Amino acid sequence: MTKPVDTTASSDASEAAPTAPLTAEITPDPALVAVERAMVRIRRNQTKRTLGRFVTSRLDRSIDLTHTVVVDAVEEEPEEPGQEVTVGLVAERLAVDPSRASRLVAASVEAGYVRRVPSQADSRRACLELTEAGRDLASLSHRVRQEYFGEIMQDWSAKDRKDFARLLSKFAGVPVRSQYAYDPSEDGGDGEGADTGN
């Protein structure tokens, strides 16, 4: 007759075993700590709609800021050759569901900033483009936002502005256009040179 196995001891031992930490303790990278805290501040300012209030105060007429969001999404450069702007792409760019994007687009169409046009690839599909009023709104929005950032960075050196633009574009995954890229040769070739003034 087989003797039953006593599992009590092994069970008790497993219950008494110390639990390993989920993650090993590491020394934080000071650069990553600084980036993380800066992103928290940026997010907090977005929640406060600091930029939105500034834009509204500078616009020469009352504009629903949701229209500027749609205009930005429609105006944004294609991510690949031949890419057309559709409601689905607007939803993707705004990180909202398609039904929400559809309502936002419809409101901007009604306001006269966006129009629907047949797709060049499939005439059964509607694409989006800016109207003249939409292009004017985009231009105005760019100018006002750049004024806002210009005020924040008014005491920065030209080199710091260029470095920030290059690194922020890289961080955000935005292709850096040549006119925005920092050229070390402009500062004597070593990237540390002449422009140090505020």
matplotlib code that plots the C-alpha trace (Angstrom):
import matplotlib.pyplot as plt

x = [0.0, 1.4, 2.0, 0.3, 2.8, 2.8, 2.8, 2.3, 6.0, 6.6, 3.4, 4.4, 7.9, 6.6, 4.3, 7.1, 9.5, 10.1, 8.6, 11.1, 10.7, 8.8, 11.6, 15.2, 16.2, 18.0, 19.6, 17.5, 19.1, 19.1, 18.3, 15.3, 14.1, 14.3, 12.5, 9.7, 9.2, 9.2, 6.6, 4.4, 4.6, 3.7, 0.8, -0.4, -0.3, -2.2, -4.9, -5.0, -5.4, -2.7, -1.9, -5.5, -6.3, -3.3, -4.4, -8.0, -6.8, -4.7, -7.2, -9.0, -12.3, -14.1, -13.0, -13.9, -10.6, -11.9, -11.8, -8.1, -7.5, -9.2, -7.5, -4.1, -4.9, -6.0, -3.1, -0.4, 2.0, 1.5, 3.3, 3.9, 3.7, 0.1, -1.5, -4.9, -6.6, -9.8, -11.9, -10.2, -6.8, -8.0, -9.2, -5.8, -4.0, -6.2, -6.3, -10.1, -12.6, -14.0, -17.4, -15.9, -13.7, -16.6, -18.5, -15.5, -15.0, -18.7, -18.6, -15.5, -17.1, -20.2, -18.0, -16.4, -12.8, -12.8, -14.4, -15.0, -13.6, -13.5, -10.5, -8.0, -7.5, -11.2, -13.9, -16.4, -14.3, -14.4, -11.2, -10.7, -8.9, -8.8, -10.8, -9.3, -10.8, -9.2, -5.8, -6.2, -7.0, -4.0, -1.7, -3.1, -2.9, 0.8, 1.6, -0.1, 1.4, 4.9, 4.4, 3.5, 6.6, 8.7, 7.7, 8.6, 12.0, 12.8, 15.8, 17.2, 20.2, 19.6, 21.6, 19.4, 16.3, 17.7, 18.9, 15.5, 13.6, 15.8, 15.6, 11.9, 11.1, 13.2, 11.4, 8.0, 8.9, 8.4, 10.7, 13.0, 12.9, 16.2, 15.4, 14.7, 17.8, 20.7, 23.8, 27.0, 28.9, 26.8, 28.5, 32.0, 31.8, 31.9, 28.3, 29.4, 30.4, 29.6, 26.0, 25.8, 24.0, 20.5]
y = [0.0, 3.4, 5.8, 9.2, 12.0, 14.7, 18.0, 20.1, 20.8, 21.9, 24.0, 25.8, 26.3, 28.0, 30.2, 31.3, 32.0, 35.8, 37.4, 38.8, 42.5, 43.1, 45.3, 45.6, 48.8, 51.1, 54.5, 57.0, 58.7, 62.4, 63.3, 61.0, 62.4, 65.9, 64.9, 63.2, 66.2, 68.6, 66.5, 66.6, 70.4, 70.5, 68.2, 70.3, 73.5, 71.7, 70.8, 74.4, 75.3, 78.0, 78.1, 78.0, 81.0, 82.9, 82.0, 83.1, 86.4, 87.2, 86.2, 89.2, 87.4, 84.8, 81.3, 77.9, 76.3, 72.9, 74.2, 75.0, 71.5, 70.1, 72.6, 71.5, 67.8, 68.5, 70.8, 68.4, 67.1, 63.6, 60.8, 59.0, 59.9, 60.0, 60.0, 61.6, 63.3, 61.5, 61.5, 58.4, 60.0, 63.1, 60.6, 59.0, 62.3, 63.7, 60.3, 60.3, 57.7, 58.0, 59.1, 62.0, 63.0, 62.9, 65.4, 67.7, 67.6, 68.2, 71.3, 72.6, 72.0, 73.9, 76.8, 77.0, 76.0, 72.5, 71.0, 67.5, 66.5, 63.3, 61.1, 61.0, 57.3, 56.3, 58.6, 56.9, 58.1, 61.6, 63.4, 66.7, 69.9, 73.4, 76.2, 79.6, 80.5, 77.4, 78.3, 81.8, 80.3, 77.9, 80.8, 82.9, 80.0, 79.4, 83.1, 83.4, 80.1, 81.1, 84.4, 82.5, 80.3, 83.3, 85.0, 82.0, 81.7, 85.4, 85.1, 82.0, 82.1, 81.3, 78.1, 77.0, 77.6, 75.6, 72.8, 72.6, 72.6, 69.8, 67.7, 68.2, 67.3, 64.2, 63.3, 63.9, 61.8, 64.8, 64.9, 67.9, 70.3, 71.6, 75.2, 74.2, 71.9, 73.2, 73.6, 73.5, 75.4, 78.5, 78.6, 78.2, 74.4, 73.0, 73.6, 75.5, 78.8, 82.3, 82.8, 82.7, 85.9, 86.4]
z = [0.0, -1.0, 1.8, 1.2, 0.7, 3.5, 1.7, 4.8, 5.3, 1.7, 1.7, 4.9, 3.6, 0.4, 2.4, 4.6, 1.7, 1.3, -1.7, -4.2, -5.1, -8.4, -9.7, -8.8, -7.1, -9.5, -9.4, -11.3, -14.3, -13.4, -17.1, -17.1, -13.8, -15.2, -18.4, -16.4, -14.1, -17.1, -18.8, -15.7, -15.8, -19.5, -18.9, -16.0, -18.2, -20.9, -18.3, -17.3, -21.0, -20.5, -24.2, -25.2, -23.1, -24.6, -28.1, -27.4, -25.9, -29.0, -31.7, -33.3, -33.2, -31.2, -32.4, -31.0, -30.2, -31.3, -34.8, -34.5, -33.4, -36.5, -38.8, -37.3, -37.9, -41.5, -42.3, -40.9, -43.5, -44.8, -43.0, -46.2, -49.9, -51.3, -47.8, -47.9, -44.9, -43.9, -40.8, -39.7, -40.0, -38.0, -35.3, -35.3, -35.1, -32.3, -30.5, -30.3, -31.5, -35.1, -34.0, -32.0, -34.9, -37.2, -35.0, -34.7, -38.5, -39.2, -36.9, -38.7, -42.1, -40.9, -39.6, -43.1, -42.2, -43.7, -46.8, -48.0, -51.4, -53.4, -52.9, -55.7, -55.1, -54.6, -55.6, -53.3, -50.3, -48.9, -48.0, -46.2, -47.1, -45.7, -47.1, -47.5, -44.1, -42.7, -44.1, -42.6, -39.3, -39.4, -40.3, -37.4, -35.0, -35.9, -35.4, -32.1, -30.7, -31.9, -30.1, -26.9, -27.1, -28.1, -24.9, -22.8, -24.5, -24.9, -22.7, -24.3, -26.7, -30.3, -29.9, -27.0, -29.1, -32.0, -29.8, -28.0, -31.3, -32.7, -29.6, -29.0, -32.6, -32.2, -28.9, -30.4, -33.5, -35.8, -38.8, -38.4, -41.4, -42.4, -41.6, -38.0, -37.6, -35.5, -37.6, -35.4, -38.1, -37.2, -33.9, -35.1, -35.9, -32.4, -31.3, -28.2, -29.7, -30.2, -29.3, -25.5, -24.9, -23.6]

ax = plt.figure().add_subplot(projection="3d")
ax.plot(x, y, z, "-o")
ax.set_aspect("equal")
plt.show()
